[in-house]
Amino acid sequence: MNRYLAPLLLAAAAIAPSAPALAADAYPAARPVTLIVPFPPGGPTDALARRLADKLRQPLNQNVIVENRAGAGGNIGSEYVATAKPDGYTLLFGTSGPLAINVSLYKKQGYNPETSFAPIIRIGHLPNILVVNPSVPANNAQQLIAYAKKNPDKLSYASSGNGASSHLAGILFNNMAGTQIMHIPYKGTGPALNDLLGGQVSMSFTDILTALPYIKAGKLRAIGLASAQRSDALPDLPTLSEQGLKGYDVSVFFGIVAPKGTPADVVDTLNRAFKTALSDPEVAQTLRSQGIVEAQDQTPQGLSTFISAEVPKWRDVINSAHVSID
């Protein structure tokens, strides 16, 4: 019997992979994971990405490196990830621009947010707020809309530039409210805010953290939250949706994606790791300090569904105003 079993056992041993070989192939044992931030270093997206990367080391048992690949409104870094090998070692820390808006805004783009990525997790969103200079005779959305309709083109709104979310927020407001509030583009949030404070422009859509100190000081008047939910920072301020513009939401969202074709088990591993990192008290504090509201649905399918709803929403807004960037 031993004479017949010995060759079979030797053959089986030759075919079966050894334990070290299996361990070498286990994700993510091969090398560090790279998290691409498609914006310059130093901004809020970069800061959050680095905080998360630090907290991902333990659940992944691997280093996570943050790499900035900025340019073209986030398109350069996003295209880099879309064309990377789908092995789970190259991820994108995406925002509303590259994951929902840019596909309709830019004439040339080397990826599609709905088909080029494997969604991992939706991190959360940054609530925006509609604020006006105190000289504007309106305390809420309905008063503002009524005044704008009686005084066509008298009001203006500042944005951080053509195609920016603050620009598109105004287009969506005009479309939903039936107003003709004029757009004034600036080269960044700072110059736009300065002219709003000085009364050169009437109003603006900006993130709540930027506006909050000026609201408290009486230098700006809050009209409504430009997001789906109220903010803990101003709990008594209703959303624009609550004030008649049903469904109005221009929050900037944050999500993690991998290249399309990334194995399902790798996606699940990454999703669990990000959930663990997000539960860390230091990460939670970073989210709060930046005004980011954590997403309730953190499943890969949840992010996929959300992106599929955001893309056509912003396509309609962009097409309605014929906005494009070469």
Secondary structure, 3 states (H helix, E strand, C coil): CHHHHHHHHHHHHHHCCCHHHHHHHCCCCCCCEEEEECCCCCCHHHHHHHHHHHHHHHHHCCCEEEEECCCHHHHHHHHHHHCCCCCCCEEEEEEHHHHHHHHHHECCCCCCCCCCEEEEEEEEEECEEEEECCCCCCCCHHHHHHHHHHCCCCCEEEECCCCCHHHHHHHHHHHHHCCCCEEEECCCHHHHHHHHHHCCCCEEEEEHHHHHHHHHCCCCEEEEECCCCCECCECCCCECCCCCCCCCCCCEEEEEEEECCCCHHHHHHHHHHHHHHHCCHHHHHHHHHCCCEECCCCCHHHHHHHHHHHHHHHHHHHHHHCCCEC
